[in-house]
Amino acid sequence: MLRPFFIVEMPFYIYILKSDSSDKSYIGHSKDLDNRVAEHNNNKNKATRNKGPWRPVFHEVFDSRSDAMKREKHLKTQIGRLELKSKEIL
């Protein structure tokens, strides 16, 4: 008897990083959160280069990349940033 197999999709994350040295924040999405934070801290991202060290302060998990990207886009708007400030994330 053949057993069905299931493809397990890895979750997608939106994340917010904060830099204590530059007092900046960065919002992004990734499939591998730990690796992505390491890339930011190793100056692999042009937008965050030489502004770290970066530390994660918030993340959310999504089943699909499109859902994560929609949430990321929302958080980058004025309304999204106000939402984050009201929750004292930014």
C-alpha positions, 0 to 999 in steps of 0.5 A: 500500500502506498502511503501519501506523502505531504510536502511540509512548507516552511513558514515565512516570517516578517521581522523587525530589527532594531539597532541600538547604535544608530537607533534605526529599525528595519522591517523585512520578511524571510523564510529563515529568520536566524540566517537573515538576522545574521546576514544583516549583522554581517553587512550583507544587506545594503539598507542595514550595512554599517548601522548595526549590530541588529537585534530582532525585536518582533516577528510574526509567522505566516503560512505563505510568502504572499501573506508575509509580504502583505503584512510587511508592506502594511507595517511599512505604511504610516498606519502600520508604523503607528500600530507598532508604536502603539504596541511599543515595538518601535 
